[in-house]
């Protein structure tokens, strides 16, 4: 295959709509804009980590309507909670198979619970004033942040 043919083949392949199998086997970084298509093409997003406590990728998948399967550990417990938009299980295979039965609209609804404004209000509610000796270093009242 000539270099020109390879370039055309690569360009055509990049522009093709992703499939669940291409998303699952991809090892290359994807542009941010294409992530929605990859998440939405998947039947289930399997989050195999026992130590990732942030959970953003799970929220991204659920926001695209893709149910999540994960271990019941910190991070997934915080994101999924008691919702029916994902499945948590110590057996990840069992979680993935059960997540196939989760309606996509339930996964989406759970992600919508993490609305930016609601999360910001919740964060501000956890803040507490810090007593300082130097008034010039004092923080503004929390009511001005909300």
Buried (B, 14 or more C-beta within 10 A) or exposed (E): EEEEEEEEEEEEEEEEEBEBEEBBEEEEEEEEEEBEBBBBBBEBBBBEBBEBEEBEBBBBBBBBBBBBBBBEBBBBBEBBEEBEBBBBBEEBEEBBBBBEEBEBEBBBBBBEBBEEEEEEEEEEEEEEEEEEEEEEEEEEEEEEEE
